[in-house]
Amino acid sequence: MAEPERNHLLNCGYGRGFSVLDVLNAVDRVTNTPVRRVMSPRRAGDPPALISDNRAILATFPWQPRYADLDVIVAHALAWERALAERA
């Protein structure tokens, strides 16, 4: 990197999104425990969708997302959180 002192704010996503319900369903599958859901209408001001744009990180660093499967992503995230909790 030519500018090591420069700060970067970059999205690390895939350029496609998952709904909250998709993520909750993945958590259900990975943990084998259903997450309680309370369905409500969209809040005022909520956008219909938000999807990260990863073009900047792909152009800036030699990085590629490794896991495209939501269940794998959730499993890794839960393992990370559990490891952090054990250190506390």
PEPE-V255171 format. One record per residue. OMEGA is omega in radians with two decimals (* if undefined). Layout:
# PEPE-V255171
OMEGA, OMEGA
This chain:
# PEPE-V255171
-3.06, -3.09, -3.06, -3.14, -3.10, 3.05, 3.11, 3.00, -2.98, 3.05, -3.13, -3.08, -3.09, -3.08, 3.03, -3.02, 3.01, 3.08, 3.06, 3.13, 3.06, -3.11, 3.11, 3.10, 3.09, 3.09, 3.08, -3.09, -3.06, -3.09, -3.06, 3.12, -3.12, 3.03, -3.14, -3.13, 2.99, -3.09, -3.13, 3.06, 3.08, 3.11, 3.09, 3.12, 3.10, 3.08, 3.13, 3.12, 3.02, -3.12, -3.13, 3.08, -3.04, -3.10, -3.09, -3.14, 3.11, 3.14, -3.03, -3.04, 3.05, -3.07, 3.02, 3.04, -3.04, -3.02, -3.14, -3.08, -3.07, 3.12, 3.11, 3.12, 3.13, 3.13, 3.11, 3.13, 3.11, 3.11, 3.11, -3.14, 3.11, 3.11, 3.09, -3.13, 3.13, 3.13, -3.07, *
